[in-house]
Amino acid sequence: MSPAMLKMWISISAMGFMFISIIMIYFSRYKFKNSVIKFITALIAYVLMIFSGIIIFFVVLSGPTT
């Protein structure tokens, strides 16, 4: 697998993490009534969002591939 294709798959996985975190934040704010479940889902969602932001940051700063 070429480095460019690997970077593409890493970026897509980071976008998937962002999508999952958006869904989890929605459920944590509007659907769940139990405060413990709300906290756990929000915590996981924010960790995924931070992790995906770091991944995208490093992919962008690593520069173009040849």
N, C-alpha and C positions, 0 to 999 in steps of 0.2 A: 504494500500500500504506500502510495506516495505521501510525502509530508503535507501537501496541499489537501489531499483527501482526508488525512487524519485530522487536520485542523478543522475541516468542514464538519466531520462527525463530532468533534469536541464542541464546536459551536452549537450544533443542533442539540446536543445533550444539555448544554447550558440553557438554551431556549426552552427545552422541555422542563427543566427544573423551574424556570420562571413561570411557565404555564401551570405547573402543579402547585406552586406556591400561591398563585393568584386564586386558584380554586380553593385551596385550603384556607386562605384568609377570608374568602367569601363565606365558607361554611362556618368558620370560627366566629365571625361577626354576626351572621344573620340566621343560621340554622340551628346551632347547638345551644342548649339551655344550661347544660352542666358547665360550671366555671372551670373545673379541672380539665375537661376535654377541650374547652375553648382555649385554655392556656397552652396545652400540649400541642394542639394543631397550629396555633399561631406561632409558637416557638419553632416548630419544625419548618413552617413556611418561611419565617424570617431567616432561619439558618440556610435554607435552600436558596433564598433570594440573594443573600450575601455571597454564598458559594458560587452561584452562577455569575454574579457580577465580577467576582475575582477571576473566574475562568475567562469570561469575555475580555476583561482588561488585559490579561496576559496574551490571549490570542491576537488582539489588536496590536499590542506593543511588540509582539514577536516579529512583525513585519511580513512583507510578502514572501512567498516561496517561489523558487525558480523551477 
